[in-house]
Amino acid sequence: MTSTAVIDVERLNLKYGDFHAVKDLSFQVRRGEFYALLGTNGAGKTSTLETIEGHRAATSGSVRVLGRSPMDRAAVRPKMGIMLQESGFAPDLTVRESVRLIGALTRRQDRVERVLSVVDLTRKAGTKVSQLSGGEKRRLDFATAVWGTPELVFLDEPTTGLDIQSRDALWDAVDKLREDGSTIVLTTHYLEEAQQRADRIGLMHRGAFHQEGTVAELTQTLPAVIEFGVAGAVPALPLQARRSAEGKVVIETHQLQKDLFVLLRWAQDNAVELRELEAGATSLDEVFRAIDN
């Protein structure tokens, strides 16, 4: 990953009549980065991505993709791969024909056999799109997006409908793209995928960034959690705690290592068994839940 900006958004505004969908949004995505653009429903992320991809004109502000305006499709589109939620392939075309057609439109060079092997659709090459399962269609969407190893790849809900093995295979292919220098922009409702993989996350709410940063930076805004169960009466706890709806003891802390040590020493000194002990930083899910609080 380098400091060169592949995507440069400055004070982007998008309006639909009186509705202000995106408000003075500014951010950059660096070359080789895995960037997740997430948001609550209606946050404006879809409108933002459509503008970056060149499908929608900004009301005001500037957007540069690979150093050019995304509206300059002849210059930008061949360097960009896009996996939409639904690509709308012609149902009577075969898998091979669909990949070859989209590949020709991108003006990038590749081989159908190689791309189909990446997404494990080689055996389905002669099958019509209408006969594919939902998961197979998603793999076909991915295949056409990564044809020719584009410099910039957009993945919109890429693992929806995929089984565990297909998800793992897709992420392995994404890792290979990154090794080859591609920049990845992800949108997903599977927050654990963003938490595990993204270098940085832009979290949108009501048309603007609520937060932006690494996973650690976002989750550190909320306390870490220690949770456990105890049997019967126990001595007074050494830390402030509450009971969860399931009856477990919950301790929230901004000093996880220190307070966990205090708790374990107390349990050892008082011969208390901490049942189903769990401790860790706040998840991205909790950051989402805290947005409106």
Disulfide bonds with the S-S distance in Angstrom:
none
